[in-house]
Amino acid sequence: QVQLVESGGGLVQAGGSLRLSCAASGIIFSISAMGWDRQAPGKQRELVAAITSGGSTNYADSVKGRFTISRDNAKNTVYLQMNSLKPEDTAVYYCADSDFATMYPAASWGQGTQVTVSS
């Protein structure tokens, strides 16, 4: 059974930082592409960042230079370091895994973690 468990969300002031973690089980983590989606109220879900099994990364334009995705295959965990947070980053952030570097289609998602950035 696949489980993706996110943690690290919370309330932070604009300009602050948060680090999200996603612990995976039930998948062969080392060969899976991993990514972070987010969904803000009233908006479509968007792919924020992705990392291939080989460590190549891809970011949405809105977060380039501020967010960093990384992975620790020994811990079956993917991280999202978020710096210089803005109120528009407020959303529920979901971890996902995929057989494809493009992250589409994703195979499964976690339950999500809320990130709220106050102005």
C-alpha positions in Angstrom: 0.0 0.0 0.0 1.4 3.4 -1.1 1.6 6.0 1.6 2.9 9.5 1.2 2.9 11.5 4.4 3.5 15.2 4.3 4.6 17.3 7.3 6.1 20.7 8.0 3.3 23.0 7.0 2.1 25.9 9.1 1.6 29.6 9.5 4.5 31.9 8.6 4.9 35.6 7.9 5.7 36.9 4.5 9.4 36.6 3.8 9.7 33.6 6.1 10.7 30.0 5.4 9.3 26.6 5.8 10.5 23.1 4.9 8.0 20.5 3.9 8.8 16.8 4.1 7.2 13.8 2.5 7.9 10.3 3.8 7.1 7.6 1.2 6.4 3.9 1.7 5.0 1.2 -0.5 6.9 2.5 -3.6 10.4 1.9 -5.0 11.4 5.4 -4.0 14.8 5.5 -5.6 13.3 5.1 -9.1 10.3 7.3 -8.7 9.9 10.8 -9.7 8.6 12.9 -6.8 6.9 16.2 -6.8 4.9 18.8 -4.9 1.6 20.2 -6.1 -0.4 22.9 -4.4 -4.0 24.1 -4.5 -5.1 27.4 -3.3 -8.8 28.1 -2.5 -10.7 28.7 -5.8 -7.7 27.9 -7.9 -6.6 24.9 -9.9 -4.0 22.5 -8.5 -0.5 23.3 -9.9 2.8 21.5 -10.0 5.2 23.5 -7.9 8.4 21.4 -8.1 9.5 18.0 -9.2 12.6 15.9 -9.0 13.5 12.9 -11.1 15.1 9.7 -9.8 18.4 11.0 -11.2 18.0 14.3 -9.3 17.0 16.6 -12.1 14.7 19.3 -10.9 11.9 21.4 -12.4 10.0 24.4 -10.9 7.0 26.5 -11.6 8.0 30.0 -12.7 6.2 31.4 -9.7 8.6 29.7 -7.3 11.9 29.6 -9.2 14.8 31.0 -7.1 12.7 30.7 -3.8 11.8 27.0 -3.5 14.2 24.0 -3.6 13.2 20.4 -4.0 15.5 17.7 -2.8 15.4 14.0 -2.0 17.0 11.5 0.4 16.7 8.0 -1.1 18.1 6.5 2.1 15.2 7.9 4.0 12.6 7.6 1.3 11.9 11.3 1.8 11.4 14.3 -0.5 11.7 17.8 0.8 10.6 21.3 -0.3 12.5 24.1 1.1 10.4 27.3 0.7 12.1 30.7 1.3 11.0 34.2 0.8 7.4 33.1 1.1 4.6 35.3 -0.2 0.9 35.4 0.7 0.2 34.0 -2.7 2.0 30.8 -1.7 -0.8 30.1 0.7 -2.2 26.7 -0.3 -2.5 23.1 0.6 0.7 21.4 -0.6 0.5 17.8 -1.8 3.3 15.3 -2.3 3.1 13.0 -5.3 5.0 10.2 -7.0 5.1 9.2 -10.6 6.7 6.8 -13.0 7.3 9.7 -15.3 9.8 12.6 -15.1 7.0 15.0 -16.1 5.0 13.9 -13.0 2.1 13.3 -15.3 0.2 11.2 -14.6 1.0 11.1 -10.9 0.5 7.7 -9.3 -0.6 8.8 -5.9 -0.8 11.8 -3.6 -0.5 12.4 0.1 -3.2 14.0 2.3 -1.7 17.4 2.0 -0.3 20.0 4.4 -1.6 23.5 4.8 0.8 26.4 4.3 -0.5 29.8 5.2 1.6 33.0 4.6 0.4 36.1 6.3 1.1 39.6 5.0 
